[in-house]
Amino acid sequence: MAIPSMRCHKFIDYILHRHEYPSFVVVCSSREAFLERLSSPLHTRSADSSTQIEEIEESPHLLLIPTIHQLAASKTVSMAFASSLPHLRAYLASYVPLKNPLDDSTVFARPGQQSALLAIYGLINLHHATTEYSVQGLSRSLAVAVEAADAWDMRLLLVEDSEDWESSELESGPEAAAVTAKDPWKEQVPFLNSSALSSDDRLWTGRTVEVRAVIAKWCGFSSP
């Protein structure tokens, strides 16, 4: 299942409330880059609240509150960081669920909403700057992901980091900028990897298709 892009903190919140053991999350970036993006909105909120009147106290972000639910749910999710396509495919091909640290009767989401997840965060963007940003390259990675999800009876979840697809455009002056976000599912990709083309063919990619069409051959689309 592919759902609309979301920022890191919303993605983590989604996973904590929509999964059951075993769940495996692969973040397609380095650990340092992910943690920086994850903490940024949380710290910004704290900084903004400090400028308000002292008598008005704003509650912290929910992810910063160590509730029993979050502490328990976090122990049932395995996480890996893949900053390259070989790393991503290796994690997916070699994944083996860990032993459940909690009782099987423990419930982490509302009835009917929880399921074991194989979540990949940033799959499309990981391909973006490589020679495999194509139908051929994406299909290769998706095939490995679908096979892994099927082998362990997990629901495949594809999510992009919306921050990767945002760009700033000047509006009325050098200090005024509007942030616009592209839809990664609407990006156009060629059929073949650029490494599979001759030097002359690389200058002309030929027919392209939407990323959505490639994803749709492997899984459906849904709202979060």
Disulfide bonds with the S-S distance in Angstrom:
none
